[in-house]
Amino acid sequence: MADSAPTVPAALTTDAPLAIHSKQTVDPWNVSGETGADGVVKAINYHTLIEEFGTKKILEEDLVRFEKVTGHRPHRFMRRGIVFSHRDLNYILDRYERGEPFFLYTGRGPSSDSMHIGHTVPFEFTKLMSHRWLQDVFDVPLIIMLTDDEKYLFSESREIEDVQKYTAANVKDIIAIGFDPKKTFIFSDYEFMGGEFYKNVTRIQKKTTLNVAKAIFGFDGDFGAIQGATAFASSFPHIFGSDKSISSKIPSLIPCAIDQDPYFRMTRDVAHRLHFAKPALIHARFLDALQGPGSKMSASIDTSAIFMYDEPNKIRTKINKYAFSGGQVTEEEQRAKGGDTDKDVSYQYLTFFLEDDEELERIRVAYTTGKMLTGELKAKCIAELQVYVKGFQERRAAVTDELVEDFFSQKKLVFRGNPHPIAAAKEEVPEGSSDGPKELTKNQLKKLAKEKMIEEKRLAKLKEKEQKQAGDAIA
Amino acid sequence: MADSAPTVPAALTTDAPLAIHSKQTVDPWNVSGETGADGVVKAINYHTLIEEFGTKKILEEDLVRFEKVTGHRPHRFMRRGIVFSHRDLNYILDRYERGEPFFLYTGRGPSSDSMHIGHTVPFEFTKLMSHRWLQDVFDVPLIIMLTDDEKYLFSESREIEDVQKYTAANVKDIIAIGFDPKKTFIFSDYEFMGGEFYKNVTRIQKKTTLNVAKAIFGFDGDFGAIQGATAFASSFPHIFGSDKSISSKIPSLIPCAIDQDPYFRMTRDVAHRLHFAKPALIHARFLDALQGPGSKMSASIDTSAIFMYDEPNKIRTKINKYAFSGGQVTEEEQRAKGGDTDKDVSYQYLTFFLEDDEELERIRVAYTTGKMLTGELKAKCIAELQVYVKGFQERRAAVTDELVEDFFSQKKLVFRGNPHPIAAAKEEVPEGSSDGPKELTKNQLKKLAKEKMIEEKRLAKLKEKEQKQAGDAIA
């Protein structure tokens, strides 16, 4: 009925062997909590991430303002600290208050694996259906990017044709979460690359040298330029018009998992130098893997996650068999001491998927005081997940190719923004809007300092070459 | 009447100060002959380039075969060793003989500077008009690429809008040299990027790591992928159809100045690994700057070149004032010893632009035997250039925006290829078609060896990241 200390498959942890102490790692490719000397992986410490990344914690007062400005009660993800951090959220609220335009941007790297419940978090938070969330609260355009080119470039084995198959499947999964085609544009890089989008890609490439990318990503791929270009309204003239003096001032709000922050830190830095509006961000924590806190679900490890195609029985089996429990070893102990909801994966999942705050609180009290046993807690979790996944599967079955076409089509979008804006106040400059470099963490700034000299030499060399090359036929 | 030893402006020579001995440098950004201990820049040694680059000299027997296969007398550039080197030209002739398709690819980096007569050489050689050359001889599609994105990325100062203005002007200059819109597609990267072209760009990027690019270009820009993608027929489904099993087998023939060979060496290497037909190349030598052998015309130095917008008087003044002479110091000496046509810029220009072989030979004999004085030689050169430049200017004035549209439009092209093919023989594999790495020079292979280890580490890291990243939402 209860589990021993969590053992986390290596693939879910850092590169360091389990038994060896290792620090918490969170970046676009690695996510894992600190591994103690005992080899046990601790839960991700999200407060240290706020410090390390230099983001802002979402405070009670932010929630109060959010409700005041939007007239909507904050989403349970915000109420429960699942969406816990931001960059310039208040600037977006200022704009909404004044009825000034902005848009939402999220995305996904299409992969052969079916999505798991962890993948749905940013989309759930972004979407409007059932829980009626961000896109509906703000009633603004939503742009969803599918990075098929990155999935090809970064894969040793995949061909473009493979990745395009995944794109076709994944887009239906995303649509099944529930978005409004009238105000949503979904694109894949291979389909959309070109025009103003490509121009912005090269603008970013020119401003972010490979060395900056190296400092941020730890390797010299400059793919960030393509993810970055999607954060700029001028990449989408069919939505925001072709007058750059207007579109360049329209910012995006990017709901993303905290591990994606480095990409957009670079984008914010460049936006400043390109005189484009800086994207704002709200960061979600991760849904723990079944194996417990400190691990992240992996699309390639079936036993690490509940997948959106799992049948009800499979969901029951996975939760009962794998969901790490915060309960005590024996029923007696559990009755006496109660369980630990912070460590309990089933409870964590309920905080993500159970809408009713009072019900959740009843469960928390019952479990921590020993009135509720792990089996009962798991049963509640199983029931919630079965409903959630079943709903998804029904919507997924209803997604037609025509609907996909509609989302992909480069059409004008229909959105209202704030129906009752207040008189436009003097434009407030978002905090940190002129602090591009501050977007980098201390370590990255150190790395950059090192790279700077090399970089200047490189530029000098390029300039020289350019002069020599000026106007010469290439062939 | 005669000149002292040539003094070449620094901008036309290598980075080394004039007075210091320096080796010959020829790459896409630097072209200059060896500078002797005396500080005098020697003529480019094209034979050492053939060795260094690993290309093949165009031999008398190649010319004979060319005439036999095409039924056309070799262009004066070939007859006179101006087009002196190739890669797989015989493979292209094999295909032509069998009536198998291929296409011509040339291009230009649009710049603010007006084109000079040096820029026109690859186009003159490629075009069909007046001298009725390659495109007409073969009657195959011609693709002309304008690398506006590269000109933006590699410039410290230019904005995309600037580069696009240059593109609009430069394309009219190119059209004025004379091409057939029915079988020519001209595009700029900013206009054309996307679709199958972008897919091939990423295919090349994936196969050519930054380290390979570094080894070839000496810096880590991977722009070669975009120039490379244009060498593959599958980038142009509107011309070659969307069946890759066919288009991937259609090679290009790239007439280019020898300094551009490194780009396409990389492309040939990658083509092999992508199972695309390798592009073939024919290399032209440079038109010497007015200042003499060993220097290259510069679009940014007016006195280094005859520009296509120079008025007749300006042409006369430039030749009389700046054209380095191979003549003797006094008329008496010239009458006695005769002049040196190898060093004489006016004579060199005549070899490029005077079509009549017998007339050219009469001039050579008269000048080298002292019967002709430098003034008379310059007068003949001036007359030829005035006619050539005037003809260009008249055609340029006639280029309409509608005509430009026609060249830019993605339409089916009309071409016949070989009207009398011989029965298709067994497909001959182009020499070196499986020797991708051999396309690199010794130095580059050395550099590559060094880079290889780093590279393998990088790939291992990427693979690991990929596994972690698989299927994770990017935002």
Interface residues (C-beta under 8 A of the other chain):
Chain A: A11 D15 P28 W29 N30 V31 Y105 T106 G107 R108 G109 S111 S112 D113 M115 H116 G118 H119 V121 P122 F123 M145 T147 D149 Y152 L153 F154 S155 E156 I160 Y190 F192 M193 G194 G195 Y198 K199 T202 R203 Q205 K206 L210 F219 D220 G221 Q227 I254 P255 C256 A257 Q260 Y263 K296 S298 A299 S300 R458 L459 K461 L462 K463 E464 K465 E466 Q467 K468 Q469 A470 G471 D472 A473 I474 A475
Chain B: A11 D15 P28 W29 N30 V31 Y105 T106 G107 R108 G109 S111 S112 D113 M115 H116 G118 H119 V121 P122 F123 M145 T147 D149 Y152 L153 F154 S155 E156 I160 Y190 F192 M193 G194 G195 Y198 K199 T202 R203 Q205 K206 L210 F219 D220 G221 Q227 I254 P255 C256 A257 Q260 Y263 K296 S298 A299 S300 R458 L459 K461 L462 K463 E464 K465 E466 Q467 K468 Q469 A470 G471 D472 A473 I474 A475
